[in-house]
Amino acid sequence: MFKKFLARLGKGSARVDLVLEKDAYRLGEEIRGELVIQGGTVEQDINKIDIDLMVYVRGEKLEQSALVNRFSFPEKFTIGPSEVKSFPFQYTLPENLLVSGYSVSYAFITHLDIAGGVDSSDRDPVTVLPPTRLQRVLEAFQSLGFQEKYGSRSFDGHLQEFEMQPTDLFKGEVEEIEFCAVIQDDGIALLLETDVLTFAGEKEIKRELWLENSLLDNPDQLAEHLRQVIAETVQQPHVFPAYDKKQFSSKFSSAAGAIGAFAIGLITVELLEDALEDAIEEIFDNDDDDDEEGGDLFGNFFGGDEED
């Protein structure tokens, strides 16, 4: 009787553990593992089990979580003292999720619903890696002397952005390169944004690229192709017409392989609030400076005339 009382309080009750084969998976890869329930000191009834795959996205000041998928085991069952029950678990990662990075992380959260007792939970962080073909693009940039920046892989509300900076080749000619990617069956579509250093200052050139699978399968040719593209952009920045990033987003953001497309509508609001808060702070910081110089805070902000 005393053991049952303690089990109701969570002492000696059943425990749940999601055991995965590894802790890092590529987009499109199948996750395999085993759901293990370990019985406690007394017999207990289990109402259900839920496994939630959660994504966490951090802005400068805010973090938001979103449910990627929920896997439910709704069947009730009884587990005896020290009894072990296990169930196979498998799930194929979609190709349009965000890739893990400085501001993006993932975890499986498992909930064991115990009838009349304290529920048990388990947390298993996992790293989501770029799919193989996109990884080859990153490696091609690396072979050209580019390295990912610390804040790379951020989410702009539509697609995930990868940021690269030159360390050798193109250093002094290119400030940085950003790109968004859409994985399709026959290749990868890239929106390449190159910040070119010119005599007139920094100039941002946006170009849409198509990388066929045959090119992605040849690392040397892929690197040479990207080198030529960057060289053309640096040597003739005036040749390339203006390209609105919204064109690329509207064209590809709903595609099944658009990196980050899954997060559209789930975390945008929080990130916009983050940006809005920063903008408001900047406005009032500027107003404080104007006020110190003898200006009228509200008159200057709304364009009023101090003499009125």
Rosetta silent file (secondary structure, phi, psi, omega in degrees, C-alpha in Angstrom):
SEQUENCE: MFKKFLARLGKGSARVDLVLEKDAYRLGEEIRGELVIQGGTVEQDINKIDIDLMVYVRGEKLEQSALVNRFSFPEKFTIGPSEVKSFPFQYTLPENLLVSGYSVSYAFITHLDIAGGVDSSDRDPVTVLPPTRLQRVLEAFQSLGFQEKYGSRSFDGHLQEFEMQPTDLFKGEVEEIEFCAVIQDDGIALLLETDVLTFAGEKEIKRELWLENSLLDNPDQLAEHLRQVIAETVQQPHVFPAYDKKQFSSKFSSAAGAIGAFAIGLITVELLEDALEDAIEEIFDNDDDDDEEGGDLFGNFFGGDEED
SCORE:     score description
SCORE:     0.000 S_00000001
   1 L     0.000  -43.823 -179.222    0.000    0.000    0.000 S_00000001
   2 H   -64.311  -37.156  178.382    2.811    2.385    0.959 S_00000001
   3 H   -64.121  -39.368  178.129    4.585    1.688   -2.356 S_00000001
   4 H   -64.435  -38.449  178.825    1.402    2.551   -4.271 S_00000001
   5 H   -63.088  -45.118  179.261    1.136    5.795   -2.340 S_00000001
   6 H   -64.585  -37.597  179.883    4.756    6.695   -3.195 S_00000001
   7 H   -64.263  -36.688  177.316    4.188    5.752   -6.845 S_00000001
   8 H   -63.645  -27.606  178.637    1.244    8.164   -6.993 S_00000001
   9 L   -88.425   -2.343  178.591    3.673   10.859   -5.848 S_00000001
  10 L    99.243   -3.338 -179.516    6.177    9.855   -8.531 S_00000001
  11 L   -89.289  114.152 -179.370    8.516    7.900   -6.278 S_00000001
  12 L    77.810   19.957  179.535    9.190    4.504   -7.788 S_00000001
  13 L   -89.409  174.788 -178.254    6.715    5.008  -10.644 S_00000001
  14 L   -64.884  152.688 -179.403    7.158    3.898  -14.257 S_00000001
  15 E  -128.083  151.469  179.836    9.671    5.704  -16.485 S_00000001
  16 E  -120.327  145.540 -179.589    9.840    6.287  -20.230 S_00000001
  17 E  -147.369  122.459  174.504   12.921    6.528  -22.419 S_00000001
  18 E   -92.777  113.965 -177.420   13.185    7.159  -26.167 S_00000001
  19 E  -104.168  111.797 -179.212   16.378    5.453  -27.316 S_00000001
  20 E   -98.804  154.535 -178.939   17.548    6.638  -30.757 S_00000001
  21 L   -65.526  -32.073  178.595   20.215    5.004  -32.899 S_00000001
  22 L  -155.519  176.853 -175.973   22.142    8.305  -33.060 S_00000001
  23 L  -114.215   11.333  177.547   21.713   11.978  -32.203 S_00000001
  24 E  -140.761  132.613 -177.579   22.252   13.604  -35.625 S_00000001
  25 E  -139.907  148.513  177.315   20.224   13.101  -38.818 S_00000001
  26 E   -88.706  152.148  174.026   20.100   14.693  -42.248 S_00000001
  27 L   -55.168  134.605 -178.085   16.928   16.164  -43.728 S_00000001
  28 L    87.922   -7.332 -178.410   15.124   13.375  -45.556 S_00000001
  29 L   -87.755  151.220  178.614   16.813   10.690  -43.447 S_00000001
  30 E   -86.853  129.015  175.923   14.848    8.097  -41.473 S_00000001
  31 E   -91.107  129.666  178.653   15.147    8.273  -37.689 S_00000001
  32 E  -123.381  145.825  178.165   15.091    4.887  -35.991 S_00000001
  33 E  -173.544 -163.848 -177.088   14.877    4.031  -32.339 S_00000001
  34 E  -143.235  134.155  175.803   12.992    2.303  -29.582 S_00000001
  35 E   -94.179  118.465 -175.063   10.480    3.539  -27.027 S_00000001
  36 E  -115.113  127.825  175.329   11.221    1.841  -23.691 S_00000001
  37 E  -114.070  122.046 -179.335    8.900    1.852  -20.656 S_00000001
  38 E  -104.553  119.990  179.223   10.426    0.691  -17.408 S_00000001
  39 L   -65.656  154.026 -178.823    7.998   -0.433  -14.720 S_00000001
  40 L   -94.096 -142.087 -176.783    8.332    0.964  -11.222 S_00000001
  41 L   -89.861  -12.748  179.570    7.859   -0.641   -7.821 S_00000001
  42 L  -136.121  165.438  175.617    4.133   -1.279   -8.287 S_00000001
  43 L   -70.054  136.309 -179.145    1.734   -2.158  -11.090 S_00000001
  44 E  -138.122  148.601  176.340    0.507    0.961  -12.939 S_00000001
  45 E   -94.630  131.953  179.304   -1.972    1.731  -15.708 S_00000001
  46 E  -104.991  121.775 -179.553   -0.679    3.762  -18.651 S_00000001
  47 E   -74.823  -48.520 -179.493   -3.272    5.941  -20.406 S_00000001
  48 E  -168.846  169.679  175.810   -1.192    6.913  -23.434 S_00000001
  49 E  -132.745  133.340  175.034    2.235    7.965  -24.693 S_00000001
  50 E  -121.945  136.231  173.175    3.016   10.997  -26.866 S_00000001
  51 E  -116.684  118.229 -179.507    6.315   11.751  -28.608 S_00000001
  52 E  -108.607  127.382  170.337    6.662   15.364  -29.768 S_00000001
  53 E   -92.922  115.575 -176.061    9.362   16.558  -32.151 S_00000001
  54 E  -110.981  143.847  172.323    9.905   20.213  -31.205 S_00000001
  55 E  -114.576  140.000  179.956   11.889   22.939  -32.952 S_00000001
  56 E  -121.080  124.625 -178.184   13.257   25.915  -31.007 S_00000001
  57 E  -121.839  124.584 -179.006   14.151   29.130  -32.814 S_00000001
  58 E  -105.104  134.076  166.233   15.929   31.979  -31.031 S_00000001
  59 L   -95.643 -165.015  179.312   15.975   35.604  -32.032 S_00000001
  60 L   -67.971  -31.870 -176.170   18.207   38.118  -30.296 S_00000001
  61 L  -126.403  -13.430 -175.212   15.782   38.452  -27.402 S_00000001
  62 L  -124.422  153.269  171.215   13.072   35.854  -27.927 S_00000001
  63 E  -131.354  135.505  177.202   12.828   32.093  -28.313 S_00000001
  64 E  -127.698  143.819  176.070    9.842   30.276  -29.720 S_00000001
  65 E  -110.836  151.712  178.940    9.078   26.598  -29.918 S_00000001
  66 E  -142.904  144.758  178.740    6.878   24.877  -32.486 S_00000001
  67 E   -82.262  121.106  177.403    5.558   21.354  -32.822 S_00000001
  68 E   -84.081  -47.040  179.668    6.940   19.626  -35.911 S_00000001
  69 E  -161.081  148.377  175.738    5.120   16.327  -35.437 S_00000001
  70 E  -120.432  132.208  179.074    3.391   14.332  -32.717 S_00000001
  71 E  -114.865  116.763 -174.777    3.505   10.548  -32.537 S_00000001
  72 E  -110.639  140.821  171.699    0.816    9.095  -30.279 S_00000001
  73 E  -116.801   86.059 -169.775    0.443    5.642  -28.738 S_00000001
  74 L   -78.604  -10.405 -176.010   -3.179    5.933  -27.540 S_00000001
  75 L   -70.803  131.949  176.390   -3.668    2.323  -26.422 S_00000001
  76 L   -79.235  147.029  176.542   -3.998    1.851  -22.677 S_00000001
  77 E  -155.615  167.041  178.853   -1.970   -0.880  -21.040 S_00000001
  78 E  -113.397  137.695  177.108   -0.748   -2.023  -17.640 S_00000001
  79 E  -120.409  129.842 -176.682    2.907   -2.369  -16.718 S_00000001
  80 L   -82.337  173.552  178.729    3.956   -4.514  -13.807 S_00000001
  81 L   -59.124  126.040  177.727    6.682   -3.893  -11.220 S_00000001
  82 L    63.850    7.759  178.000   10.116   -3.788  -12.913 S_00000001
  83 L   -74.066  147.209  178.743    8.537   -4.925  -16.193 S_00000001
  84 E  -119.597  125.429  174.304   10.033   -3.563  -19.409 S_00000001
  85 E  -118.910  143.998 -179.972    7.966   -2.875  -22.511 S_00000001
  86 E  -138.872  148.839  179.128    9.393   -1.573  -25.771 S_00000001
  87 E  -134.882  138.713  177.664    7.977   -0.346  -29.077 S_00000001
  88 E   -69.478  148.560  178.897    9.851    0.382  -32.327 S_00000001
  89 E  -133.502  132.783  175.649    9.992    4.023  -33.424 S_00000001
  90 E  -151.510  146.135 -176.299   10.757    5.405  -36.884 S_00000001
  91 E  -159.782  132.502  178.145   10.182    8.707  -38.647 S_00000001
  92 E   -94.997  121.397 -179.631   11.479   10.244  -41.868 S_00000001
  93 L   -65.933  132.334  174.710   12.512   13.882  -41.485 S_00000001
  94 L   -63.844  160.258 -178.559   10.847   16.200  -44.028 S_00000001
  95 L   -92.032    1.835 -178.070   13.176   18.046  -46.398 S_00000001
  96 L  -111.900   18.581  176.342   11.705   21.485  -45.667 S_00000001
  97 L   -79.716  164.381  170.655   12.657   21.803  -41.994 S_00000001
  98 L   -71.627  148.333  175.868   15.170   24.289  -40.656 S_00000001
  99 L   -88.525  142.396  179.010   18.716   22.978  -40.288 S_00000001
 100 L   -59.099  143.987  179.409   20.222   23.030  -36.798 S_00000001
 101 E  -169.564 -163.315 -177.860   22.472   25.984  -36.090 S_00000001
 102 L   -55.760  -39.820 -175.229   23.229   28.795  -33.660 S_00000001
 103 L  -106.935    2.351 -176.191   19.560   29.865  -33.483 S_00000001
 104 E  -129.297  129.892  176.843   17.831   26.558  -34.303 S_00000001
 105 E  -144.776  163.763 -176.739   17.663   23.384  -32.222 S_00000001
 106 E  -134.739  156.253  173.426   15.480   20.285  -31.937 S_00000001
 107 E  -158.263  145.123  168.688   14.404   17.778  -29.308 S_00000001
 108 E   -91.174  124.810  177.370   12.069   14.811  -28.973 S_00000001
 109 E  -111.648  117.706 -178.107    9.888   15.224  -25.866 S_00000001
 110 E  -106.295  129.744 -178.744    8.230   11.990  -24.701 S_00000001
 111 E  -115.989  125.348  176.255    5.269   12.077  -22.306 S_00000001
 112 E  -107.260  111.852 -177.934    4.111    8.996  -20.373 S_00000001
 113 E   -89.009  107.727 -177.392    0.561    9.520  -19.044 S_00000001
 114 E  -100.132  124.577 -178.839    0.201    7.434  -15.873 S_00000001
 115 L   -64.054  124.180  176.027   -3.335    6.926  -14.539 S_00000001
 116 L    67.498   17.784 -178.923   -3.660    8.390  -11.051 S_00000001
 117 L  -140.373 -177.894  178.441    0.048    9.143  -10.793 S_00000001
 118 L   -80.800  123.727 -178.307    2.771   11.613  -11.669 S_00000001
 119 L   -65.405  152.946  177.494    3.477   11.505  -15.400 S_00000001
 120 E  -108.351  149.494  178.228    6.963   10.707  -16.653 S_00000001
 121 E  -140.681  161.768 -178.206    8.774   12.543  -19.446 S_00000001
 122 E  -144.181  138.838 -179.905   11.983   12.228  -21.425 S_00000001
 123 E  -123.303  126.000 -178.935   13.910   14.786  -23.501 S_00000001
 124 E  -128.049  100.706  176.893   16.279   13.797  -26.324 S_00000001
 125 E   -65.009  143.032  175.386   18.025   16.602  -28.242 S_00000001
 126 E  -135.124  149.476  177.463   18.782   15.835  -31.897 S_00000001
 127 E  -102.948  129.293  178.020   20.799   17.693  -34.507 S_00000001
 128 E  -101.178  116.265 -175.576   19.256   18.179  -37.944 S_00000001
 129 E   -96.587  158.754  174.945   21.937   18.307  -40.638 S_00000001
 130 L   -61.806  148.417  174.140   21.706   19.609  -44.216 S_00000001
 131 L   -61.833  160.002 -171.676   20.741   16.959  -46.785 S_00000001
 132 H   -54.247  -44.973 -176.992   23.687   15.406  -48.604 S_00000001
 133 H   -66.547  -36.891  177.121   23.406   17.507  -51.779 S_00000001
 134 H   -71.055  -34.143  176.181   23.210   20.760  -49.819 S_00000001
 135 H   -60.805  -35.172  178.176   26.154   19.645  -47.699 S_00000001
 136 H   -65.853  -34.377  176.643   28.147   19.358  -50.936 S_00000001
 137 H   -65.190  -44.979  178.103   27.333   22.992  -51.714 S_00000001
 138 H   -60.732  -41.318  179.892   28.627   24.051  -48.287 S_00000001
 139 H   -67.696  -34.027  177.853   31.782   21.984  -48.809 S_00000001
 140 H   -64.966  -42.697  175.909   32.308   23.566  -52.253 S_00000001
 141 H   -61.559  -41.396  179.476   32.223   27.028  -50.667 S_00000001
 142 H   -61.822  -38.195  179.264   34.666   25.838  -48.020 S_00000001
 143 H   -66.895  -20.578  177.626   37.052   24.612  -50.717 S_00000001
 144 L   -91.538    6.095  177.348   36.991   28.166  -52.133 S_00000001
 145 L    92.448   12.228  177.170   38.059   29.581  -48.776 S_00000001
 146 E   -94.535  144.603  174.585   34.603   30.513  -47.421 S_00000001
 147 E  -129.997  149.637  179.681   33.538   29.636  -43.911 S_00000001
 148 E   -68.218  139.041  178.244   30.118   29.821  -42.277 S_00000001
 149 L   -77.419  160.977 -176.104   29.590   32.829  -40.048 S_00000001
 150 L   -58.552  -41.197 -177.842   28.675   32.450  -36.398 S_00000001
 151 L   -91.288   15.417 -178.330   25.083   33.605  -36.909 S_00000001
 152 L   -62.263  161.423  176.895   24.521   31.555  -40.065 S_00000001
 153 L    73.438   30.857  175.902   21.359   29.486  -40.610 S_00000001
 154 E   -79.561  163.685 -178.361   18.982   32.153  -39.337 S_00000001
 155 E  -112.347  125.738 -176.382   15.318   32.204  -40.395 S_00000001
 156 L   -95.919    9.886 -177.914   13.973   35.301  -42.157 S_00000001
 157 L    98.498  -14.506  179.773   10.318   34.320  -41.904 S_00000001
 158 L  -126.167  -52.678 -179.174   10.290   32.625  -45.321 S_00000001
 159 L  -140.921  161.266  177.661   13.448   30.563  -45.802 S_00000001
 160 E   -83.038  139.841 -178.364   16.608   29.723  -43.882 S_00000001
 161 E  -110.144  132.577  174.569   19.712   31.749  -44.792 S_00000001
 162 E  -103.627  132.495 -176.511   23.258   30.424  -44.852 S_00000001
 163 E  -118.204  127.509 -178.517   25.981   33.074  -44.429 S_00000001
 164 E  -124.155  145.148  174.865   29.560   32.611  -45.638 S_00000001
 165 E  -127.940  143.484 -177.310   32.580   34.900  -45.398 S_00000001
 166 E   -75.572  143.207  175.408   35.825   34.668  -47.404 S_00000001
 167 L  -119.592  -12.742 -176.713   39.068   33.804  -45.643 S_00000001
 168 L  -142.857  -92.951  177.741   41.357   33.422  -48.664 S_00000001
 169 L   -62.541  136.494  179.644   40.130   33.605  -52.263 S_00000001
 170 L    74.340    2.865  176.026   37.903   36.674  -52.868 S_00000001
 171 E   -69.135  131.960 -175.331   38.938   38.246  -49.570 S_00000001
 172 L    92.064  -12.247  176.794   38.957   42.010  -50.111 S_00000001
 173 L  -112.161  -32.138 -179.248   36.542   41.611  -53.025 S_00000001
 174 E  -123.268  128.843  176.941   33.584   39.991  -51.290 S_00000001
 175 E   -77.353  -49.264  176.735   32.300   40.980  -47.852 S_00000001
 176 E  -164.865  164.256  175.152   30.033   37.949  -47.473 S_00000001
 177 E  -126.809  132.342  174.051   27.771   35.561  -49.364 S_00000001
 178 E  -118.941  147.232  174.390   24.295   34.535  -48.244 S_00000001
 179 E  -149.743  150.374  170.283   22.107   31.931  -49.864 S_00000001
 180 E  -112.229  152.052 -174.360   18.746   30.210  -49.493 S_00000001
 181 E  -132.658  145.137  173.785   18.207   26.735  -50.913 S_00000001
 182 E  -128.081  117.761 -178.052   15.374   24.661  -52.349 S_00000001
 183 E   -88.483  120.592  177.414   16.051   20.944  -52.772 S_00000001
 184 E  -121.099  169.760 -174.000   14.306   19.441  -55.785 S_00000001
 185 L   -59.417  -39.397 -174.205   14.450   15.992  -57.370 S_00000001
 186 L  -103.472    6.873  178.185   16.779   16.993  -60.197 S_00000001
 187 E   165.771 -164.923 -179.641   18.889   19.632  -58.452 S_00000001
 188 E  -128.110  131.368  172.680   19.055   22.587  -56.066 S_00000001
 189 E   -95.411  131.095  179.810   17.794   26.118  -56.627 S_00000001
 190 E  -120.412  140.946  163.883   19.848   28.783  -54.848 S_00000001
 191 E  -104.084  108.572 -175.618   19.241   32.454  -54.234 S_00000001
 192 E  -100.485  120.179  177.436   22.806   33.740  -54.008 S_00000001
 193 E  -111.218  113.227 -177.724   23.350   37.163  -52.427 S_00000001
 194 E  -110.240  121.427  176.303   26.908   38.429  -52.872 S_00000001
 195 E   -90.230  100.984 -175.781   28.052   41.567  -51.068 S_00000001
 196 E   -91.973  135.388  176.982   30.688   42.913  -53.479 S_00000001
 197 E   -90.274  114.993 -179.308   33.227   45.513  -52.368 S_00000001
 198 E  -119.591  173.263  177.685   33.510   48.211  -55.075 S_00000001
 199 L   -62.378  -29.281 -179.294   35.103   51.665  -55.322 S_00000001
 200 L   -86.680    0.007 -178.456   31.649   53.143  -54.736 S_00000001
 201 E   117.013 -169.831 -177.959   31.116   51.017  -51.632 S_00000001
 202 E   -77.790  135.485 -179.761   29.440   47.712  -50.905 S_00000001
 203 E  -128.577  126.657 -179.651   26.960   46.458  -53.521 S_00000001
 204 E   -93.806  122.094  179.344   24.598   43.528  -52.963 S_00000001
 205 E  -112.338  124.801  177.614   24.001   41.353  -56.025 S_00000001
 206 E  -106.871  130.073  178.883   21.218   38.757  -55.970 S_00000001
 207 E  -136.932  140.089  175.548   21.286   35.920  -58.461 S_00000001
 208 E   -94.653  126.460 -178.337   19.156   32.815  -58.858 S_00000001
 209 E  -117.928  149.689  173.841   21.233   29.703  -59.606 S_00000001
 210 E  -121.865  121.730 -178.801   20.277   26.210  -60.659 S_00000001
 211 E  -112.739  109.391 -179.166   22.663   23.375  -59.701 S_00000001
 212 E   -72.035  156.897 -179.573   21.902   20.102  -61.454 S_00000001
 213 H   -58.834  -36.827  179.721   22.472   16.775  -59.712 S_00000001
 214 H   -61.807  -34.258  176.546   25.240   15.876  -62.153 S_00000001
 215 H   -73.922  -40.657  179.854   27.106   18.995  -60.999 S_00000001
 216 H   -66.296  -24.600 -179.553   26.381   18.315  -57.329 S_00000001
 217 L   -81.381   -7.912 -179.727   27.793   14.819  -57.748 S_00000001
 218 L  -120.044   97.427 -174.666   31.173   16.214  -58.861 S_00000001
 219 H   -55.386  -42.036 -178.032   32.810   18.239  -56.033 S_00000001
 220 H   -66.175  -46.008  179.315   35.570   19.718  -58.211 S_00000001
 221 H   -65.605  -37.216  178.730   33.214   20.847  -60.966 S_00000001
 222 H   -63.492  -45.991  179.389   30.767   22.244  -58.412 S_00000001
 223 H   -62.701  -41.933  179.951   33.482   24.301  -56.716 S_00000001
 224 H   -65.889  -39.052  178.354   34.756   25.584  -60.071 S_00000001
 225 H   -62.492  -45.281  179.589   31.237   26.521  -61.160 S_00000001
 226 H   -65.955  -35.553  177.619   30.652   28.511  -57.960 S_00000001
 227 H   -62.165  -44.083  179.857   34.074   30.158  -58.344 S_00000001
 228 H   -64.392  -41.117  179.243   33.157   31.316  -61.850 S_00000001
 229 H   -61.980  -45.142 -179.420   29.784   32.637  -60.681 S_00000001
 230 H   -67.480  -40.570  179.787   31.370   34.631  -57.859 S_00000001
 231 H   -62.595  -42.918  177.746   34.156   35.919  -60.129 S_00000001
 232 H   -61.601  -40.561 -179.461   31.612   37.142  -62.702 S_00000001
 233 H   -65.657  -40.435 -179.706   29.663   38.880  -59.966 S_00000001
 234 H   -69.529  -42.745 -174.754   32.789   40.585  -58.617 S_00000001
 235 H   -75.911  -31.586 -177.103   34.139   41.644  -62.024 S_00000001
 236 L  -134.952   62.053 -176.637   30.850   42.901  -63.509 S_00000001
 237 H   -63.913  -25.738 -178.096   28.441   43.762  -60.676 S_00000001
 238 H   -75.660  -14.684 -175.807   26.633   46.315  -62.860 S_00000001
 239 H   -74.103  -30.134 -171.717   25.640   43.659  -65.422 S_00000001
 240 L   -87.633  125.359 -177.613   23.197   41.832  -63.165 S_00000001
 241 L   -68.612  161.027  177.942   19.691   43.315  -62.942 S_00000001
 242 L   -61.750  138.717 -178.719   17.989   43.990  -59.638 S_00000001
 243 L  -130.147  120.297 -179.197   16.413   40.862  -58.198 S_00000001
 244 L   -82.250  126.310 -179.607   13.749   41.069  -55.508 S_00000001
 245 H   -58.797  -27.798  179.392   14.164   38.407  -52.850 S_00000001
 246 H   -63.394  -27.917  177.972   10.375   38.141  -52.676 S_00000001
 247 H   -60.280  -46.330 -178.604   10.449   36.699  -56.206 S_00000001
 248 H   -67.450  -43.761 -178.551   12.457   33.727  -55.019 S_00000001
 249 H   -62.384  -45.937 -178.773   10.398   33.295  -51.839 S_00000001
 250 H   -68.334  -27.531 -177.947    7.054   33.397  -53.673 S_00000001
 251 H   -79.273  -36.199 -170.636    8.385   31.025  -56.318 S_00000001
 252 H  -123.503  -15.971 -169.542    9.878   28.413  -54.028 S_00000001
 253 L   -61.372  -24.695  178.517    8.958   28.914  -50.348 S_00000001
 254 L   -90.260   -1.261 -179.183    5.986   26.522  -50.551 S_00000001
 255 L   -68.192  150.093 -176.623    8.046   23.821  -52.285 S_00000001
 256 L   -61.382  -29.011 -176.890    8.500   20.544  -50.426 S_00000001
 257 L  -104.138   13.985  179.207   12.282   20.931  -50.390 S_00000001
 258 E   -73.861  116.434 -175.985   12.538   24.618  -49.464 S_00000001
 259 L   -64.715  114.837 -179.961   14.853   24.715  -46.462 S_00000001
 260 L    99.227   -5.644 -176.240   12.879   26.336  -43.650 S_00000001
 261 H   -62.745  -30.502 -179.573    9.514   26.406  -45.429 S_00000001
 262 H   -58.107  -33.185 -173.036    7.926   24.309  -42.686 S_00000001
 263 H   -80.882   -6.840 -179.050    8.432   27.145  -40.195 S_00000001
 264 L   -60.575  126.675  179.089    6.485   29.743  -42.217 S_00000001
 265 L    87.025  -13.633 -179.387    3.632   31.011  -40.076 S_00000001
 266 L   -93.635  -35.892 -175.490    4.819   29.170  -36.976 S_00000001
 267 L  -127.460    0.193 -177.024    7.597   31.446  -35.745 S_00000001
 268 H   -61.346  -44.033 -175.347    7.395   34.545  -37.938 S_00000001
 269 H   -58.664  -47.010 -179.207    5.269   36.541  -35.513 S_00000001
 270 H   -61.039  -42.276 -177.396    7.682   36.149  -32.620 S_00000001
 271 H   -69.081  -36.005  177.028   10.646   37.108  -34.756 S_00000001
 272 H   -66.360  -36.731  176.275    8.830   40.145  -36.142 S_00000001
 273 H   -62.998  -38.988  177.564    8.024   41.206  -32.587 S_00000001
 274 H   -60.252  -48.833 -178.850   11.714   40.871  -31.804 S_00000001
 275 H   -65.322  -38.650 -179.834   12.637   43.061  -34.766 S_00000001
 276 H   -64.564  -40.760  179.151    9.880   45.571  -33.932 S_00000001
 277 H   -61.890  -41.687  178.087   11.109   45.893  -30.367 S_00000001
 278 H   -63.311  -40.854 -179.231   14.622   46.605  -31.635 S_00000001
 279 H   -64.178  -41.286  179.446   13.260   49.206  -34.072 S_00000001
 280 H   -64.151  -42.285  178.650   11.290   50.946  -31.308 S_00000001
 281 H   -61.336  -40.500 -179.999   14.348   51.004  -29.065 S_00000001
 282 H   -64.726  -40.360  178.892   16.399   52.509  -31.891 S_00000001
 283 H   -60.309  -47.198 -177.141   13.764   55.214  -32.488 S_00000001
 284 H   -72.634  -29.199  173.908   13.719   56.240  -28.851 S_00000001
 285 H   -63.519  -43.580  178.501   17.500   56.096  -28.614 S_00000001
 286 H   -65.226  -38.534  179.148   17.681   58.520  -31.528 S_00000001
 287 H   -65.786  -37.258  177.409   15.018   60.705  -29.954 S_00000001
 288 H   -61.807  -39.938  179.048   16.956   60.823  -26.707 S_00000001
 289 H   -63.997  -42.964  179.389   20.002   62.010  -28.640 S_00000001
 290 H   -63.806  -38.321 -178.609   17.927   64.709  -30.350 S_00000001
 291 H   -64.864  -38.346  178.741   16.450   65.774  -27.009 S_00000001
 292 H   -65.551  -27.461 -179.170   19.923   66.154  -25.522 S_00000001
 293 L   -88.225    5.511  177.058   20.828   68.430  -28.416 S_00000001
 294 L    95.551    6.191 -178.992   17.829   70.676  -27.660 S_00000001
 295 L   -82.477  162.785  176.615   15.421   69.198  -30.237 S_00000001
 296 L   -89.711  117.109 -173.989   11.713   68.545  -29.690 S_00000001
 297 H   -57.052  -54.467 -175.888   11.257   64.776  -29.378 S_00000001
 298 H   -77.404  -32.547  178.234    7.696   64.565  -30.715 S_00000001
 299 H   -64.231  -42.242  179.956    8.041   67.493  -33.091 S_00000001
 300 H   -70.166  -38.728 -176.943   11.064   65.929  -34.789 S_00000001
 301 H   -64.405  -42.538 -177.914    9.515   62.456  -34.857 S_00000001
 302 L   -93.719    5.599  175.752    6.305   63.565  -36.579 S_00000001
 303 L    80.708   21.553 -179.019    8.052   66.147  -38.764 S_00000001
 304 L   -77.255  164.784  179.617    6.668   69.164  -36.921 S_00000001
 305 L  -101.598  125.453 -176.997    8.192   72.637  -36.992 S_00000001
 306 L   -60.615  -22.675 -175.919    9.610   73.847  -33.686 S_00000001
 307 L   -83.845  -13.012 -178.232    8.471   77.398  -34.453 S_00000001
 308 L   -67.968    0.000    0.000    4.771   76.413  -34.779 S_00000001
